[in-house]
């Protein structure tokens, strides 16, 4: 399957288009809405801060054209906009024979649904849906630094076909075997990234070790309650992505947390903010304790002025509350 359309030309969307065209020789359309900043930058300059578009890539703002010609439709947009976007896709073209791959990480805040569930709600056959997630920063990939990622989905043959087709010396793929755990883990690591940034900004970076351990256990409990395998929290989608999310200067979510505790504004997308809201709702609904998630939510959605020494103290006091919890067995 060589005809691929990547819908969304922001950070990950532009990289995926670049990767599939230059490393795999695919016939790639890169779509973005006319007037959108990311699309206009690529149209006017042929590049953005991450990649230079290969001449073989067709850049378009025509959604119908992009979807109609594709065998595989890859979506890489803000997760909270997926429900409305899939309806636009369906209105633009017949999608009954399309394969959809979600290269995005999040949980819908209003419903608590995983992103693949949103596609199923929209009438997309589950055996035609896959997710592509895992660690790696675009800046490293484009510098030739390899990493490992995972393709998961509801149909074993499809995820094997996609992983085998997309692999290269730059990305080593694994087959996922728990779509619930893969999607929840991939989304939840962004919440832990915000927590890591708060620790960095608060001057207690050494606590990121315990954050890695306890954060993974917290997410494992949620995955299990949702019907997935708690072992998925220790796979590539979650724990495997911690280095690029909890420690890297490239991580949007980590930087959001660091700037938040310092009373500074972060202008780029940090998916972990709304994911924290979604996870908090799920935890309350399912009766699952999510203390780190709750702390991140409280800080992200706190009322009042988010500047000055009082704000910094409020943030760090909320983190300190985690240490006042009852002593318990680790496992």
Secondary structure as the mmCIF struct_conf table of DSSP 4:
data_model
#
loop_
_struct_conf.conf_type_id
_struct_conf.id
_struct_conf.beg_label_comp_id
_struct_conf.beg_label_asym_id
_struct_conf.beg_label_seq_id
_struct_conf.end_label_comp_id
_struct_conf.end_label_asym_id
_struct_conf.end_label_seq_id
STRN STRN1 UNK A 3 UNK A 7
BEND BEND1 UNK A 10 UNK A 10
HELX_RH_AL_P HELX_RH_AL_P1 UNK A 11 UNK A 22
TURN_TY1_P TURN_TY1_P1 UNK A 23 UNK A 24
STRN STRN2 UNK A 27 UNK A 31
TURN_TY1_P TURN_TY1_P2 UNK A 34 UNK A 35
HELX_RH_AL_P HELX_RH_AL_P2 UNK A 37 UNK A 45
BEND BEND2 UNK A 46 UNK A 46
STRN STRN3 UNK A 47 UNK A 47
BEND BEND3 UNK A 49 UNK A 50
STRN STRN4 UNK A 52 UNK A 52
TURN_TY1_P TURN_TY1_P3 UNK A 55 UNK A 56
STRN STRN5 UNK A 58 UNK A 60
HELX_RH_AL_P HELX_RH_AL_P3 UNK A 63 UNK A 68
TURN_TY1_P TURN_TY1_P4 UNK A 69 UNK A 69
BEND BEND4 UNK A 71 UNK A 71
STRN STRN6 UNK A 72 UNK A 75
BEND BEND5 UNK A 77 UNK A 77
HELX_RH_3T_P HELX_RH_3T_P1 UNK A 79 UNK A 81
HELX_RH_AL_P HELX_RH_AL_P4 UNK A 82 UNK A 92
BEND BEND6 UNK A 93 UNK A 93
TURN_TY1_P TURN_TY1_P5 UNK A 96 UNK A 97
STRN STRN7 UNK A 99 UNK A 102
STRN STRN8 UNK A 107 UNK A 107
TURN_TY1_P TURN_TY1_P6 UNK A 109 UNK A 111
STRN STRN9 UNK A 114 UNK A 114
HELX_RH_AL_P HELX_RH_AL_P5 UNK A 115 UNK A 121
TURN_TY1_P TURN_TY1_P7 UNK A 122 UNK A 123
HELX_RH_3T_P HELX_RH_3T_P2 UNK A 126 UNK A 128
STRN STRN10 UNK A 129 UNK A 133
HELX_RH_AL_P HELX_RH_AL_P6 UNK A 138 UNK A 142
TURN_TY1_P TURN_TY1_P8 UNK A 143 UNK A 144
STRN STRN11 UNK A 147 UNK A 153
BEND BEND7 UNK A 154 UNK A 154
HELX_RH_AL_P HELX_RH_AL_P7 UNK A 156 UNK A 166
BEND BEND8 UNK A 169 UNK A 170
STRN STRN12 UNK A 171 UNK A 175
BEND BEND9 UNK A 177 UNK A 177
HELX_RH_AL_P HELX_RH_AL_P8 UNK A 179 UNK A 201
TURN_TY1_P TURN_TY1_P9 UNK A 202 UNK A 203
HELX_RH_3T_P HELX_RH_3T_P3 UNK A 205 UNK A 207
HELX_RH_AL_P HELX_RH_AL_P9 UNK A 208 UNK A 225
TURN_TY1_P TURN_TY1_P10 UNK A 226 UNK A 227
BEND BEND10 UNK A 228 UNK A 228
HELX_RH_3T_P HELX_RH_3T_P4 UNK A 230 UNK A 234
BEND BEND11 UNK A 235 UNK A 235
TURN_TY1_P TURN_TY1_P11 UNK A 236 UNK A 238
HELX_RH_3T_P HELX_RH_3T_P5 UNK A 239 UNK A 241
HELX_RH_AL_P HELX_RH_AL_P10 UNK A 242 UNK A 242
HELX_RH_PI_P HELX_RH_PI_P1 UNK A 243 UNK A 247
TURN_TY1_P TURN_TY1_P12 UNK A 249 UNK A 250
HELX_RH_AL_P HELX_RH_AL_P11 UNK A 252 UNK A 261
TURN_TY1_P TURN_TY1_P13 UNK A 262 UNK A 263
BEND BEND12 UNK A 268 UNK A 268
TURN_TY1_P TURN_TY1_P14 UNK A 271 UNK A 271
HELX_RH_AL_P HELX_RH_AL_P12 UNK A 272 UNK A 286
TURN_TY1_P TURN_TY1_P15 UNK A 287 UNK A 287
HELX_RH_AL_P HELX_RH_AL_P13 UNK A 291 UNK A 300
TURN_TY1_P TURN_TY1_P16 UNK A 301 UNK A 301
BEND BEND13 UNK A 304 UNK A 304
HELX_RH_AL_P HELX_RH_AL_P14 UNK A 308 UNK A 320
HELX_RH_3T_P HELX_RH_3T_P6 UNK A 321 UNK A 324
BEND BEND14 UNK A 325 UNK A 325
HELX_LH_PP_P HELX_LH_PP_P1 UNK A 326 UNK A 327
#
